[in-house]
Amino acid sequence: MTEDLTRDSRKAVVLLSGGMDSCVSTAVARERHGAPNIALLHAGYGQRTQGRERRAFDDVANFYGVRDRLVVQLDHFRAIGGSALNR
């Protein structure tokens, strides 16, 4: 039996904000693992651009045909201090 070494069968989890870096990471994961073997994770933490990032997350997931998606809200990050990202 020959093994196809060009595609890894393990599940890849990509933290996808919707920005360029995470979009490229999603493309690489899809190439290596295939869309059925990718899970995308999006974290909202009260950032100013949260709505736009969420739309980009959905657009990228749809573009690459990834079905396994998880969106989490991490509001508790504010308890340890704010940043310029969420003010």
Residue, then its C-alpha position, 0 to 999 in steps of 0.5 A: m500500500t502506498e501512502d500519499l505524503t503530500r496531504d497530512s490527514r491530521k486535523a489542523v486548527v487555525l486561529l483565524s482573525g480575518g487578517m492577512d497572516s491568519c488567512v495565509s495560515t488557513a490557505v497553507a492548512r487547507e493545502r496540507h490537510g484538505a478542507p475537511n481536516i481543518a477547524l477554524l477558531h475565531a476569538g472576539y475580545g471586544q476589539r474595535t474591529q470585531g464585527r469586521e473581523r468576524r465577517a472576514f472569518d466567515d468569508v475566508a471559511n466559506f472561500y476555503g470550504v471549511r465547515d468546522r468553525l468555532v467562535v468564542q467571546l473572550d470578554h474576560f481579557r478586559a479583567i487583566g487590562g485593556s489595550a489599544l485593540n479594545r478601546 
